[in-house]
């Protein structure tokens, strides 16, 4: 799978989790604090995932050479 496809899948998964968080908050299953913390964690994971994918593909490129 290409690097951009992996990045797209990661973004889609994180967006789905974000929408799920908002849905649970609107239904009253999460408090404001829990929803805020969850959103913050999702943002950190999104930024981290970008760099992880970059590093994995750089390593893979070196091994393939």
N, C-alpha and C positions, 0 to 999 in steps of 0.2 A: 504494500500500500504506500502511496506517495506521502511525502511529508505534509503537503497541504491538505490531503484527505484526512490524515490523522488529526491535524489541528482543527479542521472543520468538525470532526466527530467530537472532539473534546469540547469545543465551544457549544455545540448543540446539546450535549449532555449537561453542561453547566447551566445553559439557559433553561432547560427543562427542570433542573433542580431549583433554579431561581423562581420559576413560575409556580412550581409545587409549593415552595416556601410562602409565596404571596397568597396562594390559594388557602393553605393551612392557616395563615394569619387571618385572612378574611372570614374563615369559618369559625374562628375562635379557638382553634387547637393550639396555636402558638401565641405567646404574649408578644408585646412590642419588642421587649428586650431580646427574647429568643429569636425572633425574626431578624432583628438587626444583627445579632451575633452570627446567625446562619448566613446572612447575606455577606457579611464581612469575611467569613471563612471561605465562602464561594469565590469572592474576588481574589483572595490570596491564592487559592488553589488554581484559579484561572491563570494568574500571572506565573505561578510556579510551573504549571503544566506546559506553558509556552517554552520556557527555558529547558525543561526536561526533554521535550520533543526535539528541540534544536540540538541538544547534546547527544541524544541517542542517534540521530541521523548523521551527525558529524562522526561519531565513533563507527557507525556502520559503513560510512563512506571510506574511512581509513582502513577498515578490515577488508573491504571489497577491493581496495587498490592493490 
